[in-house]
Amino acid sequence: MIILHRQNGKDNDIDKLDYDGIELDVRNSEHGLLVNHNMFFAGQDLNVLVKLTDKVKSYDGAKIFNIKESGCEDVIIDSNIKGYFLDSQLPDIIRISKEKPEEKHRFILRTSKYETLNFDLLNLVKPDYVWVDYHEWDNFSLYDYDELITDTEYIISESISPAEMIIVSPELYDLKYKNIISKMKQMLNTLDIKYSVCTKFPEEWK
């Protein structure tokens, strides 16, 4: 699955894109939920954008909501939105996983050099997806990245969660890291794993 990063703008020609999923930043307002990364600027009504994506025949319905304000999760869960997943803060993930266990698989957990997965959290949430992040792009090491991927795959395989990894593409941090994509792909293709990727350049990952 290829996920297009930060599809927030009103001008995105989203009905003509060839993609598997989109990532949206969600905030609250007095008028309801808005799609917007920057808190001091007006955003697009979430329901309007969701209805537009639902019309895309080639789109399988995967919508990843990056929650920018606690509480937006509850509004989304209680709505009629289909095919969504939630990128939220840990306290809200734990709270809602206990309050609404039928929806907990929608939360995407995260792992990196600084954020470790553990069996208790994986077994509580049983997520469909896990973000795999990396932060040392200026000194990118294939060995370190391979170790991160391999360790994550092992932890997932040893838990009761059938989660799939979502790779965070390097250009999400800075466009100057785009040249690392080919190295990552080459390494990942040597591993017998299934993964998705969140990227600004889907053509680089196809």
HELIX and SHEET records of a PDB file:
HELIX    1   1 ILE A   14  LYS A   16  5                                   3    
HELIX    2   2 LEU A   46  ASP A   54  1                                   9    
HELIX    3   3 CYS A   72  ILE A   77  1                                   6    
HELIX    4   4 LEU A   90  GLU A   99  1                                  10    
HELIX    5   5 PRO A  101  ARG A  106  5                                   6    
HELIX    6   6 PHE A  119  VAL A  125  1                                   7    
HELIX    7   7 TRP A  137  ASN A  139  5                                   3    
HELIX    8   8 LEU A  142  GLU A  158  1                                  17    
HELIX    9   9 PRO A  170  LEU A  172  5                                   3    
HELIX   10  10 LEU A  175  ILE A  180  5                                   6    
HELIX   11  11 ILE A  181  LEU A  188  1                                   8    
HELIX   12  12 PRO A  202  TRP A  205  1                                   4    
SHEET    1   A 8 GLN A  44  ASP A  45  0                                        
SHEET    2   A 8 LEU A  34  VAL A  35 -1                                        
SHEET    3   A 8 GLY A  21  ARG A  27 -1                                        
SHEET    4   A 8 ILE A   2  LEU A   4  1                                        
SHEET    5   A 8 TYR A 195  THR A 199  1                                        
SHEET    6   A 8 GLU A 164  VAL A 168  1                                        
SHEET    7   A 8 TYR A 129  VAL A 132  1                                        
SHEET    8   A 8 LEU A 109  THR A 111  1                                        
SHEET    1   B 5 GLN A  44  ASP A  45  0                                        
SHEET    2   B 5 LEU A  34  VAL A  35 -1                                        
SHEET    3   B 5 GLY A  21  ARG A  27 -1                                        
SHEET    4   B 5 ALA A  62  ILE A  67  1                                        
SHEET    5   B 5 TYR A  84  ASP A  87  1                                        
END                                                                             
